[in-house]
Amino acid sequence: MQVGDLVRNVGSVRTNDAVNEIRGWSPVGPGHVGVVLDVRPDTLNNPPLFDYVDVMLSVDGCSVRCGNYAATTFEVIA
């Protein structure tokens, strides 16, 4: 997974209500499409378990930012 990849969430995610005032802490169900904004390696575990990603999803016509999620929460579609 790389910055700029088009992804779909495979499980429910929650948003940061400080970033997404419109949705608050409401869950976003699986199947929404978005773009990867940032990818960071796991530096807390040895061996590393997975990368962490920030993704901007499109949900009902609104942009919803999901931050610091395991990369396995999303699947690359393009």
C-alpha positions in Angstrom: 0.0 0.0 0.0 1.3 3.4 -1.0 0.3 7.1 -0.7 -2.2 7.8 -3.4 -3.6 4.3 -3.7 -7.4 4.0 -4.1 -8.7 1.8 -1.2 -11.9 0.4 0.2 -12.5 -0.2 4.0 -13.1 -3.9 4.7 -14.4 -3.3 8.2 -16.1 -0.6 10.2 -13.9 2.4 11.0 -14.4 5.3 13.4 -13.5 8.9 12.6 -11.8 11.5 14.8 -14.6 13.8 15.8 -12.1 16.7 16.2 -11.3 16.3 12.4 -14.8 15.3 11.2 -17.3 17.5 13.0 -20.1 16.4 10.6 -20.0 12.7 11.6 -18.6 12.9 15.1 -17.7 9.5 16.4 -20.2 7.7 14.2 -18.9 4.4 12.7 -18.3 4.2 8.9 -19.4 0.8 7.6 -17.3 -1.3 5.2 -17.3 -0.7 1.5 -16.5 3.0 1.2 -13.8 4.2 -1.2 -10.9 6.5 -0.3 -7.4 7.6 -1.0 -4.3 6.8 1.1 -2.8 10.0 2.6 0.1 8.6 4.6 1.7 5.2 5.3 3.9 4.7 8.4 5.8 1.5 9.5 5.1 -0.2 12.8 7.9 0.9 15.1 6.3 -0.4 18.3 6.4 -4.2 17.8 9.4 -6.5 17.1 8.8 -7.9 14.5 6.6 -5.3 13.0 3.0 -6.4 12.6 1.7 -4.1 9.9 1.9 -0.5 8.5 -0.3 2.3 9.8 -2.2 4.4 7.3 -4.3 7.6 7.1 -7.1 7.5 4.6 -9.6 10.0 3.3 -12.9 8.2 2.6 -15.9 9.5 0.6 -19.0 8.8 2.7 -22.4 10.0 1.5 -20.7 12.8 -0.5 -18.6 14.0 2.5 -14.9 13.6 3.0 -14.1 11.6 6.2 -10.6 11.2 7.4 -9.6 8.0 9.2 -6.2 8.2 10.9 -3.7 5.7 12.3 -5.4 2.5 11.2 -3.8 -0.8 10.4 -3.2 -1.1 6.7 -5.1 -4.4 6.9 -8.3 -2.4 7.6 -8.3 -1.4 3.9 -7.9 -3.2 0.6 -6.2 -1.6 -2.4 -8.6 -1.4 -5.4 -6.5 0.7 -7.8 
